[in-house]
Amino acid sequence: MAIKLERSVKGSKLHPFALTDAQLLAIGRLIRACAEIDDIIHLYLCHLADIHDGQAIILLGRMSSSAKLKIAAQFCVSRDKALFDIHKECFDNEYYYGIVKLRNTVAHGILLGKTDEGTIAFQVQETIEVELNKVVMVVNAYEEGAFEVLARMAEGIIPQLETRLMLGKLRGERRARSLSPYQRRTGRQQKAKHGRQHPKPRKS
């Protein structure tokens, strides 16, 4: 299924619409699958940079997946053309862009309703231009079946990315980890710790 996003030159009236349970379920699956894809991108960059994922978290913080992919692309270019070709094959295509576009739209956009053409419209936080007394915002509109199609597509590329980027072992190791207990220090414990590090001078 080709994903095309075009600007409307004729506009449309908006009609009240509520997402169905099936559409909401598909959106949830899409968001869940995209979270797994984000993790794959994180581990992919770790693999290219030869660092542990914990080190990457310290270095990159809350960097977006798109920014991580730009860094990954630079690693590929500096190493091997074949690596860069695989990178483009995985992430520089209309299917990946379509999945991410819809995920961002439904996760952060405002549901406006249905258009005259029967598509479902979302206003996103993207400005086209600012005119006198008017701000022109982007509205993405999708056919009713797009949520299910792209959810299945996103779920399907997860094992493909793991295989193509040779991340199956890293992903498996992450799933095999156990959860360690953590006990948060109380204020008194922290104060006592600091007191041991910085003892007060004794009175003579």
N, C-alpha and C positions, 0 to 999 in steps of 0.2 A: 504494500500500500504506500503510494507516494504521498508525502505530506507537503502541501503547498499553502503558504501564508501570503495572501495578497491584500492590498489596500482596496477598500470599497470606494468607488467613485460616485455611487448614488445614495449611499446611506440607507437607513431603515428605521421604521418605528420599532419600539420595544414592547413586547407582550409579556405579561406575568408568566413565570415558569418556576417550578420547583424540581430539583433533581430527584430522580426516582431512586429507590433503594438499590436497584441493580447498578445504576450509574455511580452512586456513592460508594458501593462496594468496589467497583472497578477503580475509582479514584484512590481509594485506600490501598488497593493492591499496587497501583502505579507508584504512589508515594513510598510504599514499603520497598518496592523493587529498586527505586531510584536511590534509596538509602544504601542498599547493597552495592549499587553501582558506584556511589560516592566512596564507599569503603574500598572497592576494587581500585579506584583511581588513587586513593591514599597509599595503598600497598604497592601499587604499580610504581609510584614515585619513589617510595622507599627502596624498592628493588633496583631501580635505575641508579639511585644515589648511593646504594649500598649502606643504608642506615636502618636502624631498628625503628619500628613504627612509633615507639615511645619517644625516641629522639626527634622524629619528624613532628610529633605533636608539640614538643617544646620549641622547635625551630619555626614551625609554620603557624601555630596557634589555630585560629578559626578561619584560615584561608579558604576561599571558595574552591570548589572542584575545577571550575574553569581556569582559575589562576594556577592551580596545581598542574593542569594539563599543559599550560603554556610552558611551565618549567620543565615538565617531562619531555615536551617536544624539543626543547633546547638540549637536554641530555642526549636525546636520540640523534639529533643533527650532529652533535660533537663526537659521536661514537661511530655510528654505522648507518649508511643509507637504508639498509634493510630494516633496521629498527624503526627508522622514521616512516618507512612505508607501512609497517605494521601499525604504527601509531595512527597514521592517517586512515588506514583501513578501519580501525576500531572506533575512532572518535570524530573523524572529519567526513561525516556523511549525513544525509537527510534524515535517516532513521534515528540516529542518536540526537540530532538537533531537535527533531520533532518530539521525542520523548521528554527531553529536558524542558522544551518550550511549554508543553502541556502541563508538566509537573509544576513549573513555576507559576503558570497561569491559574491552575485550580488551587494551589497552596496559598497564593498571595493575592490573587485577583478578586474583584468584586463581581458576583453574579448579577448581571443586569436583567436577564430575561431572554426571550426568544426573538429572533429577527423575523422579518417578513419572509425570508427564505427558509425559515425553520431551523436555523442554526442557533446554538446556545452561546450567548455573548458574555464575556468577562472583561471588565476594565482592569488593566494592569498599570503598575506604577512606572510608566514609561511615557515621556513627553515627546511629541513630534515637533511642536513649535509653540511659541508664545506670541499671541497677537494682541492687539488693543482690546482690553477687557475680555480676553478669551485665552484659555490654555487648551491646546489640542492634545488629547490623551489617546493612547493606543487601546483599541478594543480587539481582543482575539475572539473569534467565533468558530465553533466546532460543530460538526454533525453529531447527532445523538449517539451514534454508535462508536464515536472516536475514542471514548474513554476505555471501553472494553478492548478495542483493537490495540491501542497503545499500551494498555496494561499487560496484555499478553506478549506484546513485542518486547517490553522492558524485562519481563520475567524470562523471556527466551534468550536474551543476549547475555544474561548473567553467566551461565555456564560457558558460553562462547568466549566471553572476555577472559574468564579464568583460564581457559585452555590456550587461547591465542597469546595471552600475555604471560603464560607460565606461572600463574599465581595460585594454582590449586593447592600446593603444599602450604604456602603461607596462610591461605584462608582456612585450611584444615587445622593448622596449628592454633589459629585463633579460636576456632570452635572447641578445640580440645582443652583449652585452659580452664582451670577451676577458679572460683571466686574466693579470694583471700579475705579474712575478716579484717575490719578496720574499726578501731575505737578512737573516736575523736577526743582530743585532749580537752579537758575542762579548763576554765580560766585559771583556776588555782594551780593545776598541773603546769600550765604554760608559765605562770608567774614563778613557780618554784624552780622550773628549768632555767629561766632567765636569772633567778637569784643565785643558782649554782654557778652560772657562767660569769655573773658579775657580783661577787660577794661584797657586802658592805664592809668598810673598814671597821675594825674593832676599836672600841673606846679604850684608852689607856687608863 
